[in-house]
């Protein structure tokens, strides 16, 4: 009889759930305090004054024109109960206190399994702060951060701290500091998000056993910065004309980096170097004018620093100043099946060890490799070396570029070609591919 009684109690709880309609001229917090677990609180069109707190499981939903405004003080919405949904609301006007983590929506540790979906979060210090709320979902939101002042004084689109099993998917991020910042977490998923005009699209710190896949970063300082994290899956992401790095790995280990695409191109004028137009808010950073170009970006398609035992496979690195910068004792990495296309320098490696970037008789594709394939097996007949002794001189003494076309330099390069023993230690691809790997259909669709 006890199980039947429990089922009946559960059914009666659902039956008792109500839909409560809020009006802009009445205090919203009073209505939230009156609601019961499972109730739906609907916001009629209009402006509602924050800050509000949700301390019971319910759904807060708004139709077109429903705006929650924090008035520049504290977090606009604070969630302290599990199983809360916030949906379809415009949230704006949080405070500017970084230490207090002022946010459009702040999820406390007890706000497990929260769902934040289909909202527009505009002009807040942080968009969503997931402060230990495990199992939460942040999906299908537009999150636009602060557009004025220093980056160090701005917050992130989504900040995540010690919150396992969180999904952040299908959101659009603009402005502020970083799109998504995570620290001290695990088993999280960042999927199919889009980032524009932020510092780092995705910034990973001490977050393990997680996935970053299908995201698009356009015109940011750095696409994907992965630091001090282990056992990640970085798959199918796009970095399009990010300024400094497409992919950056620092103390990242045992990751699968597969089918990502980094593409360089002309960078639009940096925001800090153009004047405000009449359409821009006073003191705010204007939108990038893509018709005015400064230089090609990114500086490095991928930067690998003290990063060990990772598998870089089937990635596409094109149009960067440096295809891959590999340094600082990185060990045990497998780099195969990738395409290095039209980078000014395909590889920068300043170590003295010999590294073979091929595995199982298969290496990478190099667009500047003038090799032959006489037996038609798709593998070049000779090994590919992206760097020589002159490259090492230029890296350590950039002023030597003035001599790069001198007869002496040409003689040294001729001698290295005739006597390979003169070549310094560095990267060699023993089995370079004659054609690039096929792009996946999903990449083309994005």
N, C-alpha and C positions, 0 to 999 in steps of 0.2 A: 504493500500500500504506500510505502514511503516514496518510491520512485514516481508513482502516479501522482502523488500529492505535489512533488516537486515540479513535474511537467505542468500540472494545472496551475501552480503558482506562476510559472514562467509565462504560460499563455495569458493568464489574467494580467500580468505585468505589461505584456505587449498590448493587450486590449485597452489598458488604461492610458496608453500613450496619447498625448494630445498634440495638436498643432496650435501654437500660440502666435498671434500676429502682433509684431511690434510697430509702433508709430513713432515718427521722429520727434513728436512733441511730448513724448512720455519717456521717463528714464529707462533705458534698456537694461541696466543692471538689476533694477527691481523685478523686471519680467524674468530675467535669467535666474534670479534667486527663488522665484516662485515656481519655476519649471521643475518637473520630476525627471528621473532617469528615463531615457527613451523618447522624451518629447522633442518636437521639432519647433524651433523658434524661427519664424519667417520675418524678414525685414522688408517692410514696404519701402517704396522709393523715398529717398530723402537722406539727410545727413544726421548721423547718430554720434553723440559725443562719447569718446573713450576717456579714460581707460576702462575696460571691462574685464571681468574674471569669470571663467567657466569652471565650476568645481563639481559638476555632475555629468554623467554621460548623456549627451544630447547632440542634436544637429542644429547648427546655426547656419541659416541659408538666406541669401538675398537675391532679389530679382534685379533687373536692370535699374540702375540709378540708386542702389542702396550703398551708402558710403559710411564707413566707420572712420572717424577722424580723432586722432589722439591729441590734437592741439599742441603738439611739440613737447609733451611731457610723458616720460615713461614708455612702457610698451602699450600698444593699442589694445591687443587681445592677449591675455595670459590664460593658458589652459593648464589646470591642475588635476583633472580627472581623466581616467582612461576612456578609450572608445568615443572620443569626441570628433565630430566632423564640422569643419568650417568650409562653406561652399558658396561660390558665386557672389562674393562681396568685394567691393573696393575698399582697401585699407590704406590709410595714409596718415602722416603727421606724427610719427613716433618722436620720442626725445632723442637727444644727441649724446647721451652718456655711454661711452664705450665700456667702462667698467661695470655699469649696471646692465649692459647687454640690451639696451632699449631696442625693441623690435616691433615690426608690424604684428607678428604672431610669435609668442614665446611659449614653447612647450616645456613644462617642467618635467622632472624625472618621473613623476607619477602619471604623466599624460601618455601612457603607453597606448600604442595602436591608434594614435590620432591620424585623421585623414584631413589634409589641407589641399583642396582641389578647386580648380576653375575660379580662382580669385585673381584680382589685380592688386598687387602690392606696390605702391608708388611713393617715392620720396621718403622712405624710412631709413633709419640707420642700418639695421639688419632687416632682411625680409622675413625669413623664418629662422628662429634659433631653436634647434632640437637639442635641448640640454639634458641628455640622458633618457629621453623618451623612446625606449626600444620599440621596434615594430611599427614605427610611424611611416606614413606615406605623404610625400609632397609631390603632387602630380597636376599637370595641365594648368599651371599658374603662369602669369606674366609678372616678373619681379624686376622692378626698375629702382635702383638705389639712388643715392645722392649724386648730384652732378656738379657740385661746387666744392671748393676747398681742396685740401690736401688728401691724397690717398690714405695717408696714415690716420686721418680723422674720419674715414668712411668705414662702414661695415660691409659685410658680405651678403650676397643674395640669400644663400642658405649657409648657416654655420651649424656644424654637427659635432657634439662632444659626447664621447662615451655612450653611444646609442647604437647598439647592434641591431641588425636586421631591418635597417631603414632603406626605403626605396625613394629615390628622387628621380622622377622621370617626366619627360615630355613637357618641361618648363622652358620658358624663354627668359633669359637674364640680360639685363643691360645696366651699365653704370655701377657705381660703387667700387669696392676694392676687388674682391674675388667673387667669381660666380658661385662656386661651391667650395667651402673650406671644411675639412674634416680633420679631427685630431683625436687620438686615443680611442679608436673604435674598431669594429670588426664586422664582417659579414654584411656589408652594405652594398647597395646597387645604385649606380648613377647611370641612367640609361636615356638616350634619345633627347638630351637637352641641347639647347642652342644658346651660345654666349656671344655677346658683342660689347665692345668698348668697356672691358673690365681689365684688371691687371692680369690675374691668372684665371683662366676659365675654370679649371679644376685644380685645387691645391690640396694634396694629400700629405698628412703627417701622422706617423705612428698608427696607421689603420691597415689591418691585415685581413687576408682571406676575403677580399672584396672584388667588385667588378666595376669597370668603367667602360661602357660600350655604346657605340652608336651616337656619340655626341658630336656636335659641330661647333668649332671655335673660329670666329671670324674677326680678324683685325685687333686682337688683344695683345698685350705685352708678351704673354706666354700662353700657349695652349694648355698643356697638361703637365703640371709639376708634381712628380711623384717622389716623395722623400721619406726615408726611414720607415718603409713599409715592406711587408713580405707577402708572398703568395697571392699576387693580384692577377686579374685578367684584364688586360688593356686591349680591347678588340674593336675594330671597325670604326674608330674615331677619325674625324677630319679636322685638320688645322689648316685654315686658309688665310695666308698672309698675316699670320701673327708676327709681331715685331721682332722679338728676340729669339725665342725657341718655339718650335712646334711641340716637341716632347722633351722633357727634362727629367732625368733620373739621377737621384742623389741618395746613396745608401738604400737602394731598392733591390730586393733579392728574390729569387725564385718566382719571377713573374713570367707570364705568357703575354708577349707584346706582338699581336697578330693582326694583319690586314688593316693597319692604320694608314692614313694618307696625310702627308704634310706637303703643302704646295706654297711656293713663294710667288711673289709678284710685286708690282708697284704698290708701295704703301701710300695711303692718303696722308694729307698734311696732318702732323701731330696737333692734337687739340690745343696744346699750350702755345702753339706758334701762329695761331690765326686770331683775328679779331672777332669780337662778337658781332653777329648780324642783328638787324632789327627784330628778327623773329625769336632770338634767344632771350632767356630770362637774364636780367642783369646779374653779373658776377658768376654765371654758370658757364661750364665748359660747352662750347658749341659743338654741334655734330661735325664729324669728320667730313671734309670736302674731298671726295675721292677723285675729283678731276685734277687736283694738284698733287703731284708725286714728289717724294723726297728721295727715296732709294728703294731697292728691292728688300723684301723681308720674307722669311725671318733670317736673322744672322746665322742660326744653326737649325737645320731640320730636327736633329736630335742631339742632345748633350748627355753623355753617359759618364758619370763621375762616381767612382768607388761603388760600383753597382755590379753585383755578382750573381752568377748562376741563373741568368735569365735566358729566355728564348725569344729572339727577334726574328720573326718569320713573316714573309709575304707582305711586308710594308712597302710603301711607295714614298720616296723622298725626292722632291723635285723643286728646282728653281731657288735654292738657298745659297747663301754665301759659302756655307760649309754644310755638306750633306750630313756627316756625323762627326762629332768631336768626342773622342774616346780617350779617357785620361784617368789618372789617380788610382792605379792599381786595381782596376776592374778585372775580375778573374772569372773563368768558367762560363762565359757567355757564348751562346750559339747564335750566330748571325748568318742566316741562310735564306735564300728565296726572296730577298728584298730587291727593290729597284732603286738605283741611284741615278737620277735623270737630270742632266743639265745643271748640276750644281757647280758654282765657280771652283770650289775645292771639294772633291768628293769625300775625302777623309782627312781629318787632322788628328794625328796620333803622335805624341811627343815622347813616347817611351822608347826603349831600346830593345825590347823583347820582340821575337818573331811571332806574329799572330796569324793563324790561317782561318779566314772567314769562309770556310766551306765545311760541309758535313755530309757524310755518306755519298760522296761524289757529286755533290750539288752545291754551288756557291750562290752568287748574287749577280744581278744584271747591272752593268756599268755602261752608261751611254757613251762614254769617251774611250771605250776599249776597242782599238782597231784590230781585232783578232779574227782568225779564220776558224772554220769548223769543217775540216775536210771530210770527216766521216759522217757528218750530218746528224750527230746525236744530241744537238742542242747545247753542247758544252764546248767552250773555246779550247783550241788546241794548246794554248800557252797560258800560263798563270798571269794574273793581273796584279800589278803593284800600283796603288794610287799615289804613292809618294816616293820621292828619292832624296838624295843628300841635299840638293838645292832647296827643296821644300823645308827641310829642317833648318837650314840657314835662314830662310826667309821668316820662319816662325820666331826664331830667337833674335833676329836682327832685321826688322821690317824695312829699315832704310836700304837694305841690299836690293830691294825691288828695282832700284835704278839700274842695276847691272844685269837684270834678268835676261836681256837680249844681247849681252856682250859675247864676243867670241869665246872668252874664257869659260863662261857658263855653258855654252853650247858644247865645248870640248869635254867638260866634265860629264855632261849628260850623255854624250856619245860614248865616252869611256865606260860609264855604268851600263849602258846597253850592251856593249861588247863583252864586258867582264862583270857579270852579275855579282861576283863576290865583293865588289866595291859597294854594293847597295847596303844602306844601313838597316838595322832591325826595324820592324814595323809591320804593317798589315799587308798580307798577301792573300789573294783569292786563288786557290789552286784549281778550282773548277768553275770559272765564271760562266754565267749563262749568256747565250747569244741573243736572247729576246726576253723582254720583261714578263713577269708573271701576269696572267690575265686578271683584270680588275673584276671584283665581285659585283653582281647586279645591284646589291643594296647600296654600294658606294655611289654608283651612277645615279640612283634615284634620289639620294640626298643632295 
